[in-house]
Amino acid sequence: MTSNNMDHDGVGIHGVKTDSATVTEQPTMESLEAEKKKLKARLEEAREALTCRVCLDKPVAAVFMPCAHLNSCQACSMSLTLCPVCRSPIHYAAPAFID
């Protein structure tokens, strides 16, 4: 993050032990806004990764075998014979449950 001995664990910002003591500083508004922007970008990337690459609408729900790519919703997977990622033949589409 920054060089002010702060550590981020995905939940909050915590002080880091140094040679003499634990440094605990209040984050600035600018650092919080920057962290918020980074987290929003990561959330958007995760949403895109979990969206069907065929219809670009529904969540992914089928794992293609034998390549094991997870990139299609159940409805789109039924109409495909080749994996959209690697173009290998799809032997079957196993349901995937992401909670």
C-alpha positions in Angstrom: 0.0 0.0 0.0 2.1 2.9 1.2 5.4 3.1 3.0 3.8 4.1 6.3 4.1 0.6 7.8 0.4 -0.2 7.2 -0.8 -3.7 6.3 -4.0 -4.6 4.6 -5.7 -7.9 5.2 -8.7 -7.5 3.0 -10.8 -6.4 5.9 -9.1 -3.4 7.3 -5.9 -1.6 7.8 -3.7 -2.6 10.7 -0.5 -1.4 12.3 2.6 -3.4 11.6 5.2 -4.4 14.2 8.5 -2.6 13.8 11.7 -3.1 15.7 10.5 -1.0 18.6 6.7 -0.9 18.7 3.6 -1.3 16.7 2.8 1.7 14.5 -0.9 2.5 14.4 -1.8 5.5 12.3 -5.2 6.6 11.2 -5.6 6.3 7.4 -6.1 9.5 5.6 -9.2 10.2 3.5 -7.0 10.1 0.4 -5.7 6.6 1.2 -9.2 5.3 2.0 -10.5 6.7 -1.3 -7.6 5.0 -3.2 -8.3 1.7 -1.4 -12.0 2.0 -2.2 -11.2 2.6 -5.9 -8.9 -0.5 -6.0 -11.5 -2.6 -4.3 -14.2 -1.5 -6.7 -12.0 -2.4 -9.6 -11.3 -5.9 -8.1 -15.0 -6.4 -7.6 -15.8 -5.5 -11.2 -13.1 -7.9 -12.4 -14.6 -10.6 -10.3 -18.1 -9.9 -11.7 -16.8 -10.0 -15.3 -15.0 -13.3 -14.6 -18.2 -14.8 -13.3 -20.4 -13.7 -16.2 -21.1 -15.9 -19.2 -18.7 -15.2 -22.0 -21.3 -16.2 -24.6 -24.4 -14.2 -23.7 -22.6 -11.7 -21.5 -25.6 -11.6 -19.2 -26.1 -14.6 -16.9 -23.7 -16.0 -14.3 -21.4 -18.9 -15.3 -22.9 -22.2 -14.3 -21.3 -24.9 -16.4 -17.8 -26.5 -16.4 -16.8 -28.0 -19.7 -15.2 -31.4 -19.6 -12.5 -32.5 -20.3 -10.9 -28.9 -20.5 -12.5 -27.8 -17.2 -13.1 -24.2 -18.4 -15.9 -22.3 -16.5 -17.1 -19.7 -18.8 -20.7 -20.2 -19.8 -24.2 -20.1 -18.2 -26.3 -23.3 -18.2 -28.5 -22.1 -21.2 -25.5 -21.2 -23.4 -23.6 -24.4 -22.5 -26.4 -26.5 -24.0 -25.9 -24.9 -27.5 -22.1 -25.3 -27.6 -20.0 -28.2 -29.0 -16.6 -26.5 -28.6 -15.2 -24.6 -25.6 -15.2 -20.9 -26.3 -11.8 -20.5 -24.6 -9.7 -23.4 -25.9 -11.9 -24.6 -28.8 -11.6 -28.3 -27.6 -14.7 -30.5 -28.0 -17.1 -30.5 -25.1 -17.8 -34.1 -23.9 -20.3 -32.8 -21.3 -21.0 -29.7 -19.2 -21.0 -30.3 -15.5 -23.1 -27.9 -13.3 -21.1 -25.5 -11.3 -22.4 -23.8 -8.1 -20.7 -20.6 -7.0 -21.8 -19.2 -3.6 
